[in-house]
Amino acid sequence: MSARRPPSTASRLLSAAALAACCGTSIAAAQASDSVLERFVGRYTYAGGEAEIKALDRAIDEVVGQMNFFIRGIARRRLRAPNLPSKEVSVFVEKGQIRIDRPGQPEVSAPADGRPITWRHPTDGDVFQVSHGIDDEGVLYQRFEGERSVSRNRFVLSKDQKRLTIHTVITADRLPAALRFKMTYGRATVPDS
């Protein structure tokens, strides 16, 4: 068995450079993602008015209009109540977690890197895989995946960071088509700099 020679100085420097390049890129990417995420932090108040609520009602009517006549009323009520705009939406980033709060609804916290967690709705007991993160377009997302449904929210921040538009798409086994709508909020607090 031959003795192993220690790596040369050149090979050690090359390895160190490769490691620095690799890790430096990862660190830079993580820092860029963190700075994008920090822009979303704050409290927002509903600013979409009656027009967006009417648009939600039209979107619901389009979906339930494709359903059996006898269940349309029930389906309409079940889709409308939980999807009406909250008075406020707050976004927090704490210890690698994104937390989204809406008054009157349970708060939801999940890792900021998109890893899904199992979350149980405290009122109805439904179980979801929930993930939060920043997508390739620099948009904050929230995804709930249940046994029979998926709800995706994209939080789009205006360039001046004063308006947050939440685009929602809900698909479910019992729905004949996806429900799509948006709600707009104005920034009430600015992130700390």
C-alpha positions as CSV (number, residue, x, y, z in Angstrom):
1,M,0.0,0.0,0.0
2,S,1.5,3.3,-1.0
3,A,1.6,6.3,1.4
4,R,-0.7,9.2,0.4
5,R,1.0,12.4,-0.4
6,P,-0.3,15.6,1.1
7,P,-2.0,17.9,-1.4
8,S,0.3,20.4,-3.0
9,T,0.0,24.1,-2.1
10,A,-1.4,24.8,-5.6
11,S,-4.0,22.1,-5.2
12,R,-5.0,23.4,-1.8
13,L,-5.3,26.9,-3.2
14,L,-7.4,25.6,-6.1
15,S,-9.7,23.8,-3.7
16,A,-10.1,26.8,-1.5
17,A,-10.8,29.0,-4.5
18,A,-13.5,26.6,-5.8
19,L,-15.1,26.4,-2.3
20,A,-15.1,30.2,-2.0
21,A,-16.6,30.6,-5.4
22,C,-19.3,28.0,-4.7
23,C,-20.1,29.2,-1.2
24,G,-19.7,32.9,-2.2
25,T,-22.4,32.4,-4.9
26,S,-24.7,30.6,-2.4
27,I,-24.2,33.3,0.2
28,A,-24.8,36.0,-2.3
29,A,-27.9,34.3,-3.6
30,A,-29.2,33.9,0.0
31,Q,-28.5,37.5,0.8
32,A,-30.2,38.7,-2.4
33,S,-33.3,36.5,-1.6
34,D,-33.3,38.0,2.0
35,S,-33.2,41.6,0.7
36,V,-36.1,40.8,-1.8
37,L,-38.0,39.2,1.1
38,E,-37.5,42.1,3.4
39,R,-39.3,44.5,0.9
40,F,-42.5,42.6,1.7
41,V,-42.3,43.0,5.4
42,G,-45.0,45.3,6.8
43,R,-48.7,45.8,7.4
44,Y,-51.1,46.4,4.5
45,T,-54.8,47.5,4.6
46,Y,-57.4,46.5,2.0
47,A,-57.6,49.1,-0.8
48,G,-59.4,47.1,-3.5
49,G,-62.9,48.5,-2.6
50,E,-66.2,47.1,-3.8
51,A,-64.9,46.6,-7.3
52,E,-62.6,43.7,-6.3
53,I,-65.3,42.1,-4.2
54,K,-67.7,42.2,-7.2
55,A,-64.9,40.7,-9.4
56,L,-64.6,37.9,-6.8
57,D,-68.4,37.3,-6.9
58,R,-68.2,37.1,-10.8
59,A,-65.3,34.7,-10.7
60,I,-67.2,32.4,-8.2
61,D,-70.4,32.6,-10.3
62,E,-68.4,31.5,-13.4
63,V,-67.1,28.4,-11.5
64,V,-70.3,27.4,-9.7
65,G,-72.3,28.1,-12.9
66,Q,-70.7,24.9,-14.3
67,M,-71.9,22.8,-11.3
68,N,-75.1,21.0,-10.6
69,F,-78.0,23.5,-9.9
70,F,-78.7,21.9,-6.5
71,I,-75.3,22.5,-5.0
72,R,-74.5,25.9,-6.5
73,G,-75.7,27.9,-3.5
74,I,-73.7,25.8,-1.0
75,A,-70.6,26.0,-3.2
76,R,-71.0,29.8,-3.6
77,R,-71.1,30.3,0.1
78,R,-68.2,28.0,0.8
79,L,-66.0,29.8,-1.8
80,R,-67.1,33.4,-1.0
81,A,-66.8,33.6,2.8
82,P,-63.1,32.5,3.2
83,N,-62.0,34.5,0.2
84,L,-63.4,37.9,1.0
85,P,-60.6,40.4,1.6
86,S,-59.2,40.8,5.1
87,K,-59.2,44.3,6.5
88,E,-55.4,43.9,6.9
89,V,-52.6,41.6,5.8
90,S,-49.2,41.5,7.7
91,V,-46.0,39.9,6.5
92,F,-43.3,39.1,9.0
93,V,-39.9,37.5,8.5
94,E,-38.5,35.9,11.7
95,K,-35.7,33.4,12.1
96,G,-35.9,32.0,8.6
97,Q,-39.7,31.9,8.7
98,I,-42.3,33.9,6.8
99,R,-45.4,34.5,8.8
100,I,-48.6,35.9,7.2
101,D,-51.3,37.2,9.5
102,R,-54.9,38.2,8.6
103,P,-57.3,39.4,11.3
104,G,-60.0,36.8,12.0
105,Q,-58.0,34.0,10.3
106,P,-55.3,31.7,11.7
107,E,-51.7,32.9,11.2
108,V,-49.6,30.8,9.0
109,S,-45.8,30.5,9.4
110,A,-43.5,28.4,7.1
111,P,-39.8,28.3,6.2
112,A,-38.8,31.2,3.9
113,D,-36.8,28.8,1.7
114,G,-39.9,27.1,0.3
115,R,-39.7,23.9,2.3
116,P,-43.3,22.7,3.0
117,I,-44.5,22.1,6.5
118,T,-47.6,20.2,7.7
119,W,-50.2,22.7,9.0
120,R,-53.6,21.9,10.5
121,H,-56.3,24.5,10.3
122,P,-57.2,25.2,14.0
123,T,-61.0,25.5,13.3
124,D,-62.0,22.8,10.9
125,G,-59.0,20.5,11.3
126,D,-58.1,20.3,7.6
127,V,-54.5,19.4,7.0
128,F,-52.3,21.1,4.4
129,Q,-48.8,21.2,3.2
130,V,-47.9,24.9,3.4
131,S,-44.9,26.5,1.7
132,H,-43.7,30.2,1.6
133,G,-40.9,31.7,-0.4
134,I,-39.7,34.0,-3.2
135,D,-40.1,32.7,-6.7
136,D,-37.8,33.4,-9.7
137,E,-39.7,36.6,-10.5
138,G,-39.0,38.0,-7.0
139,V,-42.6,37.5,-5.9
140,L,-43.6,36.2,-2.5
141,Y,-45.7,33.1,-2.7
142,Q,-47.8,31.1,-0.3
143,R,-49.1,27.6,-1.2
144,F,-51.6,25.4,0.6
145,E,-51.9,21.8,-0.7
146,G,-54.6,19.7,0.8
147,E,-55.9,16.2,0.1
148,R,-58.4,17.6,-2.5
149,S,-57.4,21.2,-3.1
150,V,-54.5,23.5,-3.8
151,S,-54.5,27.3,-3.1
152,R,-51.7,29.5,-4.5
153,N,-51.3,33.1,-3.5
154,R,-48.7,35.4,-5.2
155,F,-48.0,38.6,-3.3
156,V,-46.9,41.1,-6.0
157,L,-45.4,44.3,-4.7
158,S,-45.6,47.5,-6.8
159,K,-42.3,49.1,-7.7
160,D,-42.8,51.9,-5.2
161,Q,-43.5,49.2,-2.6
162,K,-46.8,51.0,-1.6
163,R,-49.3,48.5,-3.1
164,L,-49.5,44.7,-2.6
165,T,-51.7,42.7,-4.9
166,I,-52.5,39.2,-3.9
167,H,-53.3,36.9,-6.9
168,T,-55.1,33.7,-5.8
169,V,-55.7,30.5,-7.8
170,I,-57.8,27.7,-6.1
171,T,-58.1,24.3,-7.7
172,A,-60.1,21.5,-6.1
173,D,-61.4,18.1,-7.0
174,R,-65.0,19.3,-6.6
175,L,-64.6,22.4,-8.7
176,P,-65.1,22.2,-12.4
177,A,-62.6,25.0,-13.0
178,A,-60.0,27.0,-11.1
179,L,-61.1,30.0,-9.1
180,R,-58.9,33.0,-9.9
181,F,-59.1,36.5,-8.3
182,K,-57.0,39.2,-6.8
183,M,-57.2,41.6,-3.9
184,T,-55.2,44.8,-3.5
185,Y,-53.8,46.3,-0.3
186,G,-52.0,49.5,0.5
187,R,-48.9,49.6,2.7
188,A,-49.7,50.9,6.2
189,T,-46.2,50.4,7.6
190,V,-42.8,50.4,6.0
191,P,-40.1,47.8,6.7
192,D,-37.3,48.9,9.1
193,S,-34.1,49.8,7.1
